[in-house]
Amino acid sequence: MSRIPTPVTIDDAPEASRPILETIQKQIGSVPNIFRLVSNSPAALTGLTSLQGALGKGKLPPATRERIALAMAEANGCDYCLSAHTFTGTKFAKLDKVKSLPTAAARRTIPRRRPLSSSPGH
């Protein structure tokens, strides 16, 4: 199976992606894997960060957006997203870590969906 190389450091990323990664580093204190991976394509990284910026200007408060992201991560069974949004929810949206995460009993009642990438025909 082929693997997409993920830059380990900002200096390993394409030159055009470095300023964006440096901004992310300054904003949150690290560069999450999703941004390092997408940085292989400076255009894709610019698109991702622009989309996030535009969505951040919406009417929903940050805490509500993070609660939705946490619920979706849980419903999709995505541990990476759950971890990332637990971090952003507690650090930036000021969610209480214990109250923001579904309980084990609640997790069992949320139907899991098959990821899009495993859909028939893909």
Backbone as XML, in Angstrom:
<?xml version="1.0"?>
<chain id="A" units="angstrom">
  <residue number="1" name="MET">
    <atom name="N" x="0.844" y="-1.171" z="0.000"/>
    <atom name="CA" x="0.000" y="0.000" z="0.000"/>
    <atom name="C" x="0.893" y="1.238" z="0.000"/>
  </residue>
  <residue number="2" name="SER">
    <atom name="N" x="0.593" y="2.174" z="-0.861"/>
    <atom name="CA" x="1.350" y="3.418" z="-0.925"/>
    <atom name="C" x="1.004" y="4.300" z="0.264"/>
  </residue>
  <residue number="3" name="ARG">
    <atom name="N" x="1.968" y="5.060" z="0.680"/>
    <atom name="CA" x="1.786" y="5.999" z="1.782"/>
    <atom name="C" x="2.115" y="7.397" z="1.294"/>
  </residue>
  <residue number="4" name="ILE">
    <atom name="N" x="1.372" y="8.372" z="1.767"/>
    <atom name="CA" x="1.672" y="9.764" z="1.455"/>
    <atom name="C" x="2.681" y="10.231" z="2.495"/>
  </residue>
  <residue number="5" name="PRO">
    <atom name="N" x="3.815" y="10.761" z="2.064"/>
    <atom name="CA" x="4.798" y="11.221" z="3.044"/>
    <atom name="C" x="4.253" y="12.414" z="3.835"/>
  </residue>
  <residue number="6" name="THR">
    <atom name="N" x="4.481" y="12.385" z="5.126"/>
    <atom name="CA" x="4.053" y="13.481" z="5.991"/>
    <atom name="C" x="5.296" y="14.203" z="6.487"/>
  </residue>
  <residue number="7" name="PRO">
    <atom name="N" x="5.424" y="15.500" z="6.190"/>
    <atom name="CA" x="6.590" y="16.242" z="6.680"/>
    <atom name="C" x="6.675" y="16.168" z="8.203"/>
  </residue>
  <residue number="8" name="VAL">
    <atom name="N" x="7.843" y="15.825" z="8.703"/>
    <atom name="CA" x="8.037" y="15.702" z="10.148"/>
    <atom name="C" x="8.149" y="17.079" z="10.785"/>
  </residue>
  <residue number="9" name="THR">
    <atom name="N" x="8.819" y="17.982" z="10.105"/>
    <atom name="CA" x="9.002" y="19.335" z="10.618"/>
    <atom name="C" x="8.491" y="20.336" z="9.587"/>
  </residue>
  <residue number="10" name="ILE">
    <atom name="N" x="8.365" y="21.563" z="10.002"/>
    <atom name="CA" x="7.956" y="22.619" z="9.071"/>
    <atom name="C" x="8.975" y="22.745" z="7.951"/>
  </residue>
  <residue number="11" name="ASP">
    <atom name="N" x="10.241" y="22.604" z="8.267"/>
    <atom name="CA" x="11.296" y="22.704" z="7.251"/>
    <atom name="C" x="11.232" y="21.584" z="6.211"/>
  </residue>
  <residue number="12" name="ASP">
    <atom name="N" x="10.601" y="20.466" z="6.558"/>
    <atom name="CA" x="10.454" y="19.355" z="5.614"/>
    <atom name="C" x="9.306" y="19.584" z="4.620"/>
  </residue>
  <residue number="13" name="ALA">
    <atom name="N" x="8.440" y="20.541" z="4.921"/>
    <atom name="CA" x="7.285" y="20.823" z="4.065"/>
    <atom name="C" x="7.722" y="21.659" z="2.860"/>
  </residue>
  <residue number="14" name="PRO">
    <atom name="N" x="6.923" y="21.650" z="1.798"/>
    <atom name="CA" x="7.238" y="22.516" z="0.662"/>
    <atom name="C" x="7.352" y="23.972" z="1.117"/>
  </residue>
  <residue number="15" name="GLU">
    <atom name="N" x="8.235" y="24.691" z="0.483"/>
    <atom name="CA" x="8.519" y="26.067" z="0.895"/>
    <atom name="C" x="7.260" y="26.938" z="0.950"/>
  </residue>
  <residue number="16" name="ALA">
    <atom name="N" x="6.364" y="26.760" z="-0.003"/>
    <atom name="CA" x="5.151" y="27.581" z="-0.043"/>
    <atom name="C" x="4.197" y="27.274" z="1.115"/>
  </residue>
  <residue number="17" name="SER">
    <atom name="N" x="4.316" y="26.107" z="1.733"/>
    <atom name="CA" x="3.449" y="25.734" z="2.850"/>
    <atom name="C" x="3.991" y="26.211" z="4.198"/>
  </residue>
  <residue number="18" name="ARG">
    <atom name="N" x="5.259" y="26.503" z="4.252"/>
    <atom name="CA" x="5.899" y="26.812" z="5.541"/>
    <atom name="C" x="5.290" y="28.001" z="6.273"/>
  </residue>
  <residue number="19" name="PRO">
    <atom name="N" x="4.994" y="29.122" z="5.602"/>
    <atom name="CA" x="4.405" y="30.237" z="6.364"/>
    <atom name="C" x="3.063" y="29.883" z="7.017"/>
  </residue>
  <residue number="20" name="ILE">
    <atom name="N" x="2.267" y="29.091" z="6.333"/>
    <atom name="CA" x="0.980" y="28.681" z="6.904"/>
    <atom name="C" x="1.206" y="27.771" z="8.106"/>
  </residue>
  <residue number="21" name="LEU">
    <atom name="N" x="2.115" y="26.818" z="7.974"/>
    <atom name="CA" x="2.418" y="25.916" z="9.087"/>
    <atom name="C" x="2.993" y="26.683" z="10.275"/>
  </residue>
  <residue number="22" name="GLU">
    <atom name="N" x="3.805" y="27.678" z="10.004"/>
    <atom name="CA" x="4.371" y="28.500" z="11.089"/>
    <atom name="C" x="3.266" y="29.259" z="11.815"/>
  </residue>
  <residue number="23" name="THR">
    <atom name="N" x="2.277" y="29.745" z="11.074"/>
    <atom name="CA" x="1.146" y="30.440" z="11.695"/>
    <atom name="C" x="0.360" y="29.486" z="12.583"/>
  </residue>
  <residue number="24" name="ILE">
    <atom name="N" x="0.125" y="28.273" z="12.088"/>
    <atom name="CA" x="-0.592" y="27.263" z="12.881"/>
    <atom name="C" x="0.201" y="26.963" z="14.146"/>
  </residue>
  <residue number="25" name="GLN">
    <atom name="N" x="1.507" y="26.799" z="14.011"/>
    <atom name="CA" x="2.383" y="26.532" z="15.162"/>
    <atom name="C" x="2.245" y="27.637" z="16.210"/>
  </residue>
  <residue number="26" name="LYS">
    <atom name="N" x="2.237" y="28.871" z="15.772"/>
    <atom name="CA" x="2.113" y="29.999" z="16.706"/>
    <atom name="C" x="0.735" y="30.043" z="17.352"/>
  </residue>
  <residue number="27" name="GLN">
    <atom name="N" x="-0.304" y="29.707" z="16.598"/>
    <atom name="CA" x="-1.669" y="29.790" z="17.106"/>
    <atom name="C" x="-1.989" y="28.716" z="18.131"/>
  </residue>
  <residue number="28" name="ILE">
    <atom name="N" x="-1.560" y="27.487" z="17.875"/>
    <atom name="CA" x="-1.976" y="26.405" z="18.773"/>
    <atom name="C" x="-0.827" y="25.694" z="19.477"/>
  </residue>
  <residue number="29" name="GLY">
    <atom name="N" x="0.402" y="26.066" z="19.146"/>
    <atom name="CA" x="1.542" y="25.489" z="19.852"/>
    <atom name="C" x="2.106" y="24.230" z="19.231"/>
  </residue>
  <residue number="30" name="SER">
    <atom name="N" x="1.476" y="23.730" z="18.182"/>
    <atom name="CA" x="1.974" y="22.560" z="17.463"/>
    <atom name="C" x="1.331" y="22.566" z="16.082"/>
  </residue>
  <residue number="31" name="VAL">
    <atom name="N" x="1.789" y="21.655" z="15.231"/>
    <atom name="CA" x="1.188" y="21.517" z="13.907"/>
    <atom name="C" x="0.566" y="20.122" z="13.837"/>
  </residue>
  <residue number="32" name="PRO">
    <atom name="N" x="-0.772" y="20.046" z="13.911"/>
    <atom name="CA" x="-1.435" y="18.747" z="13.862"/>
    <atom name="C" x="-1.128" y="17.992" z="12.560"/>
  </residue>
  <residue number="33" name="ASN">
    <atom name="N" x="-1.184" y="16.678" z="12.652"/>
    <atom name="CA" x="-0.870" y="15.815" z="11.508"/>
    <atom name="C" x="-1.654" y="16.163" z="10.256"/>
  </residue>
  <residue number="34" name="ILE">
    <atom name="N" x="-2.918" y="16.524" z="10.404"/>
    <atom name="CA" x="-3.735" y="16.816" z="9.221"/>
    <atom name="C" x="-3.122" y="17.959" z="8.419"/>
  </residue>
  <residue number="35" name="PHE">
    <atom name="N" x="-2.613" y="18.977" z="9.092"/>
    <atom name="CA" x="-2.011" y="20.110" z="8.393"/>
    <atom name="C" x="-0.651" y="19.738" z="7.802"/>
  </residue>
  <residue number="36" name="ARG">
    <atom name="N" x="0.114" y="18.919" z="8.530"/>
    <atom name="CA" x="1.407" y="18.486" z="7.996"/>
    <atom name="C" x="1.213" y="17.657" z="6.742"/>
  </residue>
  <residue number="37" name="LEU">
    <atom name="N" x="0.222" y="16.776" z="6.767"/>
    <atom name="CA" x="-0.058" y="15.936" z="5.602"/>
    <atom name="C" x="-0.521" y="16.777" z="4.415"/>
  </residue>
  <residue number="38" name="VAL">
    <atom name="N" x="-1.484" y="17.650" z="4.644"/>
    <atom name="CA" x="-2.034" y="18.468" z="3.567"/>
    <atom name="C" x="-0.996" y="19.457" z="3.048"/>
  </residue>
  <residue number="39" name="SER">
    <atom name="N" x="0.012" y="19.769" z="3.850"/>
    <atom name="CA" x="1.038" y="20.730" z="3.414"/>
    <atom name="C" x="1.834" y="20.240" z="2.214"/>
  </residue>
  <residue number="40" name="ASN">
    <atom name="N" x="1.719" y="18.950" z="1.878"/>
    <atom name="CA" x="2.373" y="18.451" z="0.661"/>
    <atom name="C" x="1.885" y="19.210" z="-0.573"/>
  </residue>
  <residue number="41" name="SER">
    <atom name="N" x="0.673" y="19.725" z="-0.499"/>
    <atom name="CA" x="0.117" y="20.549" z="-1.565"/>
    <atom name="C" x="-0.173" y="21.932" z="-0.982"/>
  </residue>
  <residue number="42" name="PRO">
    <atom name="N" x="0.675" y="22.917" z="-1.269"/>
    <atom name="CA" x="0.421" y="24.261" z="-0.738"/>
    <atom name="C" x="-0.973" y="24.775" z="-1.087"/>
  </residue>
  <residue number="43" name="ALA">
    <atom name="N" x="-1.477" y="24.452" z="-2.279"/>
    <atom name="CA" x="-2.819" y="24.905" z="-2.656"/>
    <atom name="C" x="-3.881" y="24.262" z="-1.766"/>
  </residue>
  <residue number="44" name="ALA">
    <atom name="N" x="-3.736" y="22.976" z="-1.475"/>
    <atom name="CA" x="-4.700" y="22.286" z="-0.609"/>
    <atom name="C" x="-4.626" y="22.839" z="0.815"/>
  </residue>
  <residue number="45" name="LEU">
    <atom name="N" x="-3.432" y="23.113" z="1.300"/>
    <atom name="CA" x="-3.273" y="23.672" z="2.646"/>
    <atom name="C" x="-3.909" y="25.054" z="2.725"/>
  </residue>
  <residue number="46" name="THR">
    <atom name="N" x="-3.691" y="25.860" z="1.705"/>
    <atom name="CA" x="-4.320" y="27.185" z="1.656"/>
    <atom name="C" x="-5.838" y="27.041" z="1.637"/>
  </residue>
  <residue number="47" name="GLY">
    <atom name="N" x="-6.344" y="26.107" z="0.850"/>
    <atom name="CA" x="-7.787" y="25.880" z="0.788"/>
    <atom name="C" x="-8.357" y="25.433" z="2.118"/>
  </residue>
  <residue number="48" name="LEU">
    <atom name="N" x="-7.685" y="24.496" z="2.782"/>
    <atom name="CA" x="-8.157" y="23.985" z="4.070"/>
    <atom name="C" x="-8.196" y="25.093" z="5.111"/>
  </residue>
  <residue number="49" name="THR">
    <atom name="N" x="-7.124" y="25.843" z="5.217"/>
    <atom name="CA" x="-7.080" y="26.894" z="6.233"/>
    <atom name="C" x="-8.041" y="28.039" z="5.894"/>
  </residue>
  <residue number="50" name="SER">
    <atom name="N" x="-8.233" y="28.313" z="4.611"/>
    <atom name="CA" x="-9.204" y="29.341" z="4.214"/>
    <atom name="C" x="-10.622" y="28.896" z="4.548"/>
  </residue>
  <residue number="51" name="LEU">
    <atom name="N" x="-10.928" y="27.622" z="4.300"/>
    <atom name="CA" x="-12.244" y="27.087" z="4.637"/>
    <atom name="C" x="-12.482" y="27.181" z="6.140"/>
  </residue>
  <residue number="52" name="GLN">
    <atom name="N" x="-11.502" y="26.784" z="6.914"/>
    <atom name="CA" x="-11.657" y="26.851" z="8.366"/>
    <atom name="C" x="-11.850" y="28.297" z="8.831"/>
  </residue>
  <residue number="53" name="GLY">
    <atom name="N" x="-11.120" y="29.212" z="8.229"/>
    <atom name="CA" x="-11.278" y="30.621" z="8.569"/>
    <atom name="C" x="-12.665" y="31.126" z="8.240"/>
  </residue>
  <residue number="54" name="ALA">
    <atom name="N" x="-13.175" y="30.754" z="7.081"/>
    <atom name="CA" x="-14.518" y="31.181" z="6.680"/>
    <atom name="C" x="-15.578" y="30.594" z="7.602"/>
  </residue>
  <residue number="55" name="LEU">
    <atom name="N" x="-15.452" y="29.322" z="7.931"/>
    <atom name="CA" x="-16.423" y="28.689" z="8.826"/>
    <atom name="C" x="-16.371" y="29.288" z="10.227"/>
  </residue>
  <residue number="56" name="GLY">
    <atom name="N" x="-15.189" y="29.718" z="10.642"/>
    <atom name="CA" x="-15.030" y="30.349" z="11.946"/>
    <atom name="C" x="-15.762" y="31.674" z="12.064"/>
  </residue>
  <residue number="57" name="LYS">
    <atom name="N" x="-16.133" y="32.262" z="10.941"/>
    <atom name="CA" x="-16.862" y="33.538" z="10.942"/>
    <atom name="C" x="-18.376" y="33.336" z="10.962"/>
  </residue>
  <residue number="58" name="GLY">
    <atom name="N" x="-18.804" y="32.092" z="11.084"/>
    <atom name="CA" x="-20.233" y="31.795" z="11.105"/>
    <atom name="C" x="-20.893" y="32.256" z="12.389"/>
  </residue>
  <residue number="59" name="LYS">
    <atom name="N" x="-22.179" y="32.020" z="12.500"/>
    <atom name="CA" x="-22.959" y="32.502" z="13.642"/>
    <atom name="C" x="-22.894" y="31.592" z="14.860"/>
  </residue>
  <residue number="60" name="LEU">
    <atom name="N" x="-22.485" y="30.327" z="14.657"/>
    <atom name="CA" x="-22.414" y="29.420" z="15.806"/>
    <atom name="C" x="-21.222" y="29.775" z="16.678"/>
  </residue>
  <residue number="61" name="PRO">
    <atom name="N" x="-21.417" y="29.787" z="17.993"/>
    <atom name="CA" x="-20.286" y="30.050" z="18.883"/>
    <atom name="C" x="-19.279" y="28.889" z="18.822"/>
  </residue>
  <residue number="62" name="PRO">
    <atom name="N" x="-18.009" y="29.175" z="19.119"/>
    <atom name="CA" x="-16.981" y="28.122" z="19.059"/>
    <atom name="C" x="-17.332" y="26.876" z="19.874"/>
  </residue>
  <residue number="63" name="ALA">
    <atom name="N" x="-17.898" y="27.045" z="21.050"/>
    <atom name="CA" x="-18.233" y="25.879" z="21.876"/>
    <atom name="C" x="-19.254" y="24.985" z="21.175"/>
  </residue>
  <residue number="64" name="THR">
    <atom name="N" x="-20.229" y="25.585" z="20.521"/>
    <atom name="CA" x="-21.239" y="24.805" z="19.794"/>
    <atom name="C" x="-20.613" y="24.083" z="18.610"/>
  </residue>
  <residue number="65" name="ARG">
    <atom name="N" x="-19.752" y="24.780" z="17.863"/>
    <atom name="CA" x="-19.073" y="24.140" z="16.726"/>
    <atom name="C" x="-18.249" y="22.941" z="17.185"/>
  </residue>
  <residue number="66" name="GLU">
    <atom name="N" x="-17.542" y="23.088" z="18.303"/>
    <atom name="CA" x="-16.718" y="21.981" z="18.793"/>
    <atom name="C" x="-17.571" y="20.837" z="19.314"/>
  </residue>
  <residue number="67" name="ARG">
    <atom name="N" x="-18.694" y="21.136" z="19.933"/>
    <atom name="CA" x="-19.584" y="20.058" z="20.381"/>
    <atom name="C" x="-20.118" y="19.273" z="19.187"/>
  </residue>
  <residue number="68" name="ILE">
    <atom name="N" x="-20.457" y="19.975" z="18.123"/>
    <atom name="CA" x="-20.918" y="19.300" z="16.903"/>
    <atom name="C" x="-19.797" y="18.440" z="16.332"/>
  </residue>
  <residue number="69" name="ALA">
    <atom name="N" x="-18.584" y="18.998" z="16.278"/>
    <atom name="CA" x="-17.439" y="18.238" z="15.754"/>
    <atom name="C" x="-17.172" y="17.001" z="16.604"/>
  </residue>
  <residue number="70" name="LEU">
    <atom name="N" x="-17.290" y="17.131" z="17.917"/>
    <atom name="CA" x="-17.093" y="15.983" z="18.801"/>
    <atom name="C" x="-18.166" y="14.917" z="18.562"/>
  </residue>
  <residue number="71" name="ALA">
    <atom name="N" x="-19.408" y="15.350" z="18.409"/>
    <atom name="CA" x="-20.491" y="14.393" z="18.164"/>
    <atom name="C" x="-20.280" y="13.672" z="16.831"/>
  </residue>
  <residue number="72" name="MET">
    <atom name="N" x="-19.857" y="14.411" z="15.811"/>
    <atom name="CA" x="-19.618" y="13.798" z="14.498"/>
    <atom name="C" x="-18.431" y="12.830" z="14.563"/>
  </residue>
  <residue number="73" name="ALA">
    <atom name="N" x="-17.378" y="13.224" z="15.260"/>
    <atom name="CA" x="-16.218" y="12.337" z="15.405"/>
    <atom name="C" x="-16.621" y="11.039" z="16.094"/>
  </residue>
  <residue number="74" name="GLU">
    <atom name="N" x="-17.456" y="11.181" z="17.102"/>
    <atom name="CA" x="-17.920" y="10.003" z="17.829"/>
    <atom name="C" x="-18.806" y="9.138" z="16.939"/>
  </residue>
  <residue number="75" name="ALA">
    <atom name="N" x="-19.724" y="9.770" z="16.220"/>
    <atom name="CA" x="-20.631" y="9.020" z="15.350"/>
    <atom name="C" x="-19.869" y="8.305" z="14.235"/>
  </residue>
  <residue number="76" name="ASN">
    <atom name="N" x="-18.803" y="8.939" z="13.752"/>
    <atom name="CA" x="-18.001" y="8.346" z="12.681"/>
    <atom name="C" x="-16.948" y="7.371" z="13.198"/>
  </residue>
  <residue number="77" name="GLY">
    <atom name="N" x="-16.787" y="7.296" z="14.509"/>
    <atom name="CA" x="-15.787" y="6.401" z="15.077"/>
    <atom name="C" x="-14.366" y="6.827" z="14.754"/>
  </residue>
  <residue number="78" name="CYS">
    <atom name="N" x="-14.150" y="8.132" z="14.632"/>
    <atom name="CA" x="-12.825" y="8.636" z="14.262"/>
    <atom name="C" x="-12.070" y="9.100" z="15.508"/>
  </residue>
  <residue number="79" name="ASP">
    <atom name="N" x="-11.182" y="8.259" z="15.991"/>
    <atom name="CA" x="-10.415" y="8.596" z="17.189"/>
    <atom name="C" x="-9.519" y="9.808" z="16.974"/>
  </residue>
  <residue number="80" name="TYR">
    <atom name="N" x="-8.969" y="9.958" z="15.755"/>
    <atom name="CA" x="-8.118" y="11.115" z="15.469"/>
    <atom name="C" x="-8.929" y="12.408" z="15.625"/>
  </residue>
  <residue number="81" name="CYS">
    <atom name="N" x="-10.114" y="12.447" z="14.999"/>
    <atom name="CA" x="-10.956" y="13.650" z="15.074"/>
    <atom name="C" x="-11.425" y="13.890" z="16.503"/>
  </residue>
  <residue number="82" name="LEU">
    <atom name="N" x="-11.773" y="12.833" z="17.205"/>
    <atom name="CA" x="-12.206" y="12.962" z="18.586"/>
    <atom name="C" x="-11.089" y="13.570" z="19.434"/>
  </residue>
  <residue number="83" name="SER">
    <atom name="N" x="-9.878" y="13.096" z="19.250"/>
    <atom name="CA" x="-8.736" y="13.632" z="19.987"/>
    <atom name="C" x="-8.473" y="15.086" z="19.615"/>
  </residue>
  <residue number="84" name="ALA">
    <atom name="N" x="-8.482" y="15.376" z="18.319"/>
    <atom name="CA" x="-8.200" y="16.744" z="17.859"/>
    <atom name="C" x="-9.252" y="17.723" z="18.373"/>
  </residue>
  <residue number="85" name="HIS">
    <atom name="N" x="-10.524" y="17.346" z="18.298"/>
    <atom name="CA" x="-11.570" y="18.275" z="18.726"/>
    <atom name="C" x="-11.727" y="18.319" z="20.244"/>
  </residue>
  <residue number="86" name="THR">
    <atom name="N" x="-11.283" y="17.302" z="20.950"/>
    <atom name="CA" x="-11.211" y="17.401" z="22.412"/>
    <atom name="C" x="-10.165" y="18.459" z="22.767"/>
  </residue>
  <residue number="87" name="PHE">
    <atom name="N" x="-9.028" y="18.416" z="22.079"/>
    <atom name="CA" x="-7.970" y="19.403" z="22.309"/>
    <atom name="C" x="-8.454" y="20.811" z="21.985"/>
  </residue>
  <residue number="88" name="THR">
    <atom name="N" x="-8.984" y="21.019" z="20.771"/>
    <atom name="CA" x="-9.406" y="22.363" z="20.381"/>
    <atom name="C" x="-10.616" y="22.822" z="21.200"/>
  </residue>
  <residue number="89" name="GLY">
    <atom name="N" x="-11.488" y="21.892" z="21.542"/>
    <atom name="CA" x="-12.654" y="22.259" z="22.347"/>
    <atom name="C" x="-12.291" y="22.719" z="23.739"/>
  </residue>
  <residue number="90" name="THR">
    <atom name="N" x="-11.350" y="22.031" z="24.369"/>
    <atom name="CA" x="-10.968" y="22.419" z="25.719"/>
    <atom name="C" x="-10.016" y="23.619" z="25.721"/>
  </residue>
  <residue number="91" name="LYS">
    <atom name="N" x="-9.123" y="23.697" z="24.745"/>
    <atom name="CA" x="-8.140" y="24.785" z="24.737"/>
    <atom name="C" x="-8.722" y="26.096" z="24.217"/>
  </residue>
  <residue number="92" name="PHE">
    <atom name="N" x="-9.509" y="26.049" z="23.151"/>
    <atom name="CA" x="-9.959" y="27.281" z="22.506"/>
    <atom name="C" x="-11.428" y="27.601" z="22.750"/>
  </residue>
  <residue number="93" name="ALA">
    <atom name="N" x="-12.279" y="26.584" z="22.805"/>
    <atom name="CA" x="-13.707" y="26.835" z="23.019"/>
    <atom name="C" x="-14.063" y="26.758" z="24.502"/>
  </residue>
  <residue number="94" name="LYS">
    <atom name="N" x="-13.078" y="26.433" z="25.326"/>
    <atom name="CA" x="-13.230" y="26.390" z="26.782"/>
    <atom name="C" x="-14.287" y="25.393" z="27.256"/>
  </residue>
  <residue number="95" name="LEU">
    <atom name="N" x="-14.395" y="24.272" z="26.526"/>
    <atom name="CA" x="-15.298" y="23.209" z="26.963"/>
    <atom name="C" x="-14.662" y="22.468" z="28.123"/>
  </residue>
  <residue number="96" name="ASP">
    <atom name="N" x="-15.479" y="21.977" z="29.025"/>
    <atom name="CA" x="-15.016" y="21.124" z="30.106"/>
    <atom name="C" x="-14.769" y="19.746" z="29.503"/>
  </residue>
  <residue number="97" name="LYS">
    <atom name="N" x="-13.560" y="19.219" z="29.641"/>
    <atom name="CA" x="-13.196" y="17.953" z="28.985"/>
    <atom name="C" x="-14.142" y="16.822" z="29.372"/>
  </residue>
  <residue number="98" name="VAL">
    <atom name="N" x="-14.468" y="16.719" z="30.641"/>
    <atom name="CA" x="-15.322" y="15.626" z="31.097"/>
    <atom name="C" x="-16.738" y="15.784" z="30.552"/>
  </residue>
  <residue number="99" name="LYS">
    <atom name="N" x="-17.272" y="17.001" z="30.572"/>
    <atom name="CA" x="-18.644" y="17.221" z="30.128"/>
    <atom name="C" x="-18.774" y="17.227" z="28.610"/>
  </residue>
  <residue number="100" name="SER">
    <atom name="N" x="-17.683" y="17.499" z="27.911"/>
    <atom name="CA" x="-17.790" y="17.615" z="26.456"/>
    <atom name="C" x="-17.758" y="16.271" z="25.748"/>
  </residue>
  <residue number="101" name="LEU">
    <atom name="N" x="-17.252" y="15.249" z="26.392"/>
    <atom name="CA" x="-17.144" y="13.944" z="25.756"/>
    <atom name="C" x="-18.322" y="13.059" z="26.117"/>
  </residue>
  <residue number="102" name="PRO">
    <atom name="N" x="-18.849" y="12.343" z="25.135"/>
    <atom name="CA" x="-19.946" y="11.420" z="25.437"/>
    <atom name="C" x="-19.480" y="10.320" z="26.394"/>
  </residue>
  <residue number="103" name="THR">
    <atom name="N" x="-20.387" y="9.829" z="27.206"/>
    <atom name="CA" x="-20.055" y="8.727" z="28.100"/>
    <atom name="C" x="-19.963" y="7.436" z="27.300"/>
  </residue>
  <residue number="104" name="ALA">
    <atom name="N" x="-19.385" y="6.434" z="27.900"/>
    <atom name="CA" x="-19.271" y="5.138" z="27.225"/>
    <atom name="C" x="-20.656" y="4.602" z="26.877"/>
  </residue>
  <residue number="105" name="ALA">
    <atom name="N" x="-21.637" y="4.797" z="27.760"/>
    <atom name="CA" x="-22.997" y="4.327" z="27.474"/>
    <atom name="C" x="-23.586" y="5.077" z="26.285"/>
  </residue>
  <residue number="106" name="ALA">
    <atom name="N" x="-23.343" y="6.382" z="26.218"/>
    <atom name="CA" x="-23.859" y="7.166" z="25.095"/>
    <atom name="C" x="-23.181" y="6.743" z="23.798"/>
  </residue>
  <residue number="107" name="ARG">
    <atom name="N" x="-21.893" y="6.448" z="23.852"/>
    <atom name="CA" x="-21.173" y="6.029" z="22.648"/>
    <atom name="C" x="-21.768" y="4.754" z="22.074"/>
  </residue>
  <residue number="108" name="ARG">
    <atom name="N" x="-22.229" y="3.860" z="22.941"/>
    <atom name="CA" x="-22.802" y="2.609" z="22.447"/>
    <atom name="C" x="-24.137" y="2.839" z="21.758"/>
  </residue>
  <residue number="109" name="THR">
    <atom name="N" x="-24.824" y="3.942" z="22.050"/>
    <atom name="CA" x="-26.128" y="4.201" z="21.441"/>
    <atom name="C" x="-26.019" y="5.004" z="20.148"/>
  </residue>
  <residue number="110" name="ILE">
    <atom name="N" x="-24.853" y="5.560" z="19.865"/>
    <atom name="CA" x="-24.667" y="6.336" z="18.638"/>
    <atom name="C" x="-24.344" y="5.369" z="17.509"/>
  </residue>
  <residue number="111" name="PRO">
    <atom name="N" x="-25.188" y="5.322" z="16.468"/>
    <atom name="CA" x="-24.884" y="4.387" z="15.379"/>
    <atom name="C" x="-23.604" y="4.793" z="14.653"/>
  </residue>
  <residue number="112" name="ARG">
    <atom name="N" x="-22.747" y="3.848" z="14.417"/>
    <atom name="CA" x="-21.496" y="4.105" z="13.704"/>
    <atom name="C" x="-21.758" y="4.026" z="12.217"/>
  </residue>
  <residue number="113" name="ARG">
    <atom name="N" x="-21.195" y="4.940" z="11.503"/>
    <atom name="CA" x="-21.326" y="4.941" z="10.054"/>
    <atom name="C" x="-20.019" y="4.473" z="9.431"/>
  </residue>
  <residue number="114" name="ARG">
    <atom name="N" x="-20.146" y="3.833" z="8.304"/>
    <atom name="CA" x="-18.963" y="3.394" z="7.567"/>
    <atom name="C" x="-18.304" y="4.640" z="6.967"/>
  </residue>
  <residue number="115" name="PRO">
    <atom name="N" x="-16.968" y="4.782" z="7.104"/>
    <atom name="CA" x="-16.291" y="5.932" z="6.498"/>
    <atom name="C" x="-16.532" y="5.966" z="4.982"/>
  </residue>
  <residue number="116" name="LEU">
    <atom name="N" x="-16.567" y="7.165" z="4.429"/>
    <atom name="CA" x="-16.804" y="7.311" z="2.993"/>
    <atom name="C" x="-15.778" y="6.546" z="2.163"/>
  </residue>
  <residue number="117" name="SER">
    <atom name="N" x="-14.539" y="6.494" z="2.646"/>
    <atom name="CA" x="-13.485" y="5.850" z="1.870"/>
    <atom name="C" x="-13.679" y="4.344" z="1.732"/>
  </residue>
  <residue number="118" name="SER">
    <atom name="N" x="-14.509" y="3.759" z="2.578"/>
    <atom name="CA" x="-14.739" y="2.314" z="2.472"/>
    <atom name="C" x="-16.075" y="2.004" z="1.793"/>
  </residue>
  <residue number="119" name="SER">
    <atom name="N" x="-16.709" y="3.036" z="1.217"/>
    <atom name="CA" x="-17.970" y="2.811" z="0.520"/>
    <atom name="C" x="-17.742" y="1.921" z="-0.694"/>
  </residue>
  <residue number="120" name="PRO">
    <atom name="N" x="-18.724" y="1.123" z="-1.049"/>
    <atom name="CA" x="-18.584" y="0.273" z="-2.247"/>
    <atom name="C" x="-18.228" y="1.114" z="-3.469"/>
  </residue>
  <residue number="121" name="GLY">
    <atom name="N" x="-17.335" y="0.639" z="-4.266"/>
    <atom name="CA" x="-16.945" y="1.333" z="-5.480"/>
    <atom name="C" x="-15.792" y="2.301" z="-5.316"/>
  </residue>
  <residue number="122" name="HIS">
    <atom name="N" x="-15.267" y="2.421" z="-4.101"/>
    <atom name="CA" x="-14.141" y="3.337" z="-3.874"/>
    <atom name="C" x="-12.884" y="2.569" z="-3.548"/>
  </residue>
</chain>
